[in-house]
Amino acid sequence: MSYGPNTPDLSDAPLILLTRYCAGLSQRDIPVEQPAKFDLVINLTTAKALGLTIPPTLLARADEVIE
């Protein structure tokens, strides 16, 4: 099970910062940004190998379920 920032959103962040810097903003004027979207990914194959049972309510909340 993993809960973390959405990877495609993170890959866009350096480009956005570079665009702001090239637009004339100084480094101190560019704010530090936190990830906006987080994903919950559950690997059922690994859970089964470990003898874990994942509740259906948690599976329903997951953004991705690996079987």
Phi, psi and omega per residue, in radians:
M1 nan 2.410 -3.135
S2 -2.453 2.385 3.053
Y3 -2.245 1.967 -3.087
G4 -2.796 3.123 -3.093
P5 -1.125 2.599 3.116
N6 -1.174 2.117 -3.032
T7 -1.095 -0.796 3.114
P8 -1.047 -0.601 3.103
D9 -1.142 -0.631 3.141
L10 -1.199 -0.566 -3.111
S11 -1.241 -0.367 3.107
D12 -1.438 -0.368 -3.036
A13 -1.032 -0.820 3.138
P14 -1.073 -0.629 3.126
L15 -1.155 -0.699 3.114
I16 -1.122 -0.748 3.122
L17 -1.121 -0.732 3.121
L18 -1.114 -0.699 3.117
T19 -1.086 -0.738 3.122
R20 -1.154 -0.698 3.140
Y21 -1.155 -0.744 3.124
C22 -1.198 -0.400 3.113
A23 -1.340 -0.090 3.068
G24 1.914 -0.040 3.093
L25 -1.282 2.453 3.077
S26 -1.387 2.826 -3.091
Q27 -1.047 -0.598 -3.112
R28 -1.287 -0.334 3.137
D29 -1.550 -0.160 -3.137
I30 -1.573 2.067 -3.076
P31 -1.274 2.668 3.022
V32 -1.356 2.243 -3.095
E33 -1.940 2.491 3.081
Q34 -1.667 2.672 3.049
P35 -1.022 2.485 -3.091
A36 -1.675 -0.466 -3.071
K37 -2.187 2.332 3.103
F38 -2.082 2.536 -3.128
D39 -2.052 2.513 3.025
L40 -1.884 2.070 -3.135
V41 -2.078 2.276 -3.129
I42 -2.105 2.243 3.108
N43 -1.777 1.808 -3.100
L44 -1.224 -0.535 3.127
T45 -1.095 -0.794 3.126
T46 -1.191 -0.720 3.121
A47 -1.044 -0.743 3.132
K48 -1.146 -0.717 3.118
A49 -1.100 -0.536 3.118
L50 -1.530 -0.075 -3.134
G51 1.363 0.438 -3.122
L52 -1.715 2.536 3.049
T53 -1.967 2.152 -3.131
I54 -1.638 2.176 -3.140
P55 -1.074 2.506 3.142
P56 -1.017 -0.558 3.136
T57 -1.148 -0.633 3.106
L58 -1.249 -0.676 3.082
L59 -1.090 -0.638 3.133
A60 -1.171 -0.523 -3.135
R61 -1.444 -0.298 -3.064
A62 -1.159 2.488 3.072
D63 -1.376 -0.524 3.127
E64 -2.559 2.385 3.085
V65 -2.128 2.118 3.123
I66 -1.676 2.169 -3.111
E67 -1.905 nan nan
